[in-house]
């Protein structure tokens, strides 16, 4: 969705954004605890540098599950209690 929106102005910028998001997700393979603790229990959040996005993810036994790609300006879920 973000790609299509950005591509209206610049296909190159949209492709670069997708590349950065993908690279960040791949980086989690080696360093799954790289992101901060998430607002939702049992999740983590990795800020994707040079973008307004972060990846919300969960560490499973044998893999990383990306739950969402979130724009930082969006409302965050309620704090974990």
Buried (B, 14 or more C-beta within 10 A) or exposed (E): EBEEEBBEEEEEEBEBBBEBBEEBBEBBEEEBEBBEEBEBEEBBBBBBEEBEBBBBBBBEEEEBEBBEBBEEEEEEEEEEE
